[in-house]
């Protein structure tokens, strides 16, 4: 019995498959923020006004009681605000100088989260960002429960050291400018 011919190789004009998109997203996430990537976080929007993304609460993100660890919430909040501040500052070096987070409700193992950072104040030296973390419906992505709010203050007029110039290039590649 004769074998059918192999399928033609994918052409560059064909739309990317969901596997291709997932692989590209994983590469982007690993480039943008290795710590968040290790937790499974995925950016959705990255601009000078808003940064958002999703996180599934896995065992890696939980304290021993199966609840999202507060330190993970703080890490994500400061990371999102820092990424947005870096873009908003014209890709100058930024540094967090204050983080205040309120944990309002627990997020349990398996919950899907939407995290949104929005710029509150843009100054020449200081930026302030608010970050909200929501449990969302896995099927509809509708916000269901606000689990934490954070305010992040950043100093944003620092020069980028020569050994870190690539950081800005990575953000520029993925940011909406």
Order of alpha helices (4+ residues) and beta strands (2+ residues): alpha-alpha-beta-beta-alpha-beta-beta-beta-beta-alpha
